[in-house]
Amino acid sequence: MRQRVLALFTVVASALALTVLLPASSASAAACAAGWNASAVYVGGNSASYNGRNWQAKWWTQGEAPGTSDVWSDQGACDGGTGGGNGGSCNHPAWVAGKWYVAGDIVKYTDGKYYRAEHDNPGYDPVISTWYWEPYSCSGGGDNPPPSGGFVVSESQFNQMFPNRNSFYTYRGLTAALSAYPGFANTGSDTVKRQEAAAFLANVGHETGGLVHIVEQNTANYPHYCDANQPFGCPAGQAAYYGRGPIQLSWNYNYKAAGDALGIDLLRNPNLVQTDAAVSWKTALWYWNTQRGPGTMTPHDAMVNGRGFGETIRSINGSLECNGGNPGQVQSRINSYQRFVQILGTTPGSNLSC
């Protein structure tokens, strides 16, 4: 009996040792949930797959890509789903700047991702000229827009800021435009990022009556925005360069400069600023990130370098409003800014007025 027990103990011990010594077989990855959809609404507990991982929403969200926002909880790697990446068996040519592409062409960009031409274009940059290009997925999971880059303003906060906005000014159009200027609301501390986003939205909200007006309301001004002394003239017409978009882009030379920077021919197609939401938002970001206006620095630099909200007012309309020019308009901008930073859960900082 004792020998039988010892023999049984030896078999059990050997099995345990074998279990310890042999490499464990890797467990199969969980099945991927349905691929994340930027236009879908998710509530707490909903799942989606993205870039080969499953994610679970903690609360209501829309348009916030998993991995770019705290709203999503990472549930680990998954297998066999449509996880929102550019996997699959893509075999498309590399994008070439300056080469003519027609709608439907698919290219591999320098970031390793694929893009499909939505409109014919002479080789515009896919991550800048998003009116001409859209992200393309080879995995069969559908096309996914570029991630918002962790934009500090959620769609629900955006809707709270502009409850009466024109439906043209979409949140998705705004997040699609962010790729043109990746440093916007993405430089410095979390506080600075939120302050810059609030400052930008407060100013564009003021310029458009709360994101209500797409075009300049005084039509009598329309013929006055063609500077005939410019060598490129006004090919779209004498009265074609009136104020459009979130920051009311006007004058033929500004349409030319913004279009050149963005890779879009706005000089000949100024109407894109009032018909394409992403293009419209990009023109506002172009001004915010690159133009000083009547100020001493760009609004972006003013916010990230600690000059404060007041300096952004000076860069946008300081010649008419600052230094006592129109204190009521200045205060209106400040009031919006203070409300927006509160929505974003931060403080307004100093130097609010100009």
ABEGO torsion letter per residue (X at the ends): XAAAAAAAAAAAAAAAAAAAABBBBBBBBBBBBBBBBAABBBBBGBBBBBGGBBBBBABBBBGBBBGABAABBBAEBBBGBBAGBABEBBBBBBBBBGBBBBBGBBBBBAAGBBBBBABBBBGBBAAABAAABBBBBAAGAEBBBBBAGGBABBAAAAAAABAABBAABBAAAAAAAAAABAABGABEBAAAAAAAAAAAAAAAAAAAGGGABABBABAAAAAAABBAABAAEBAAEAAAABBBEAAGBBEAAAAAAAAAAAGBBAAABAAAAAABAAAAAAAAAAAAAABAEABABBAAAAAAAGAEAAAAAAAAAAAAABGGABAAAAAAAAAAAAAAAAAAGBBAEBGABX
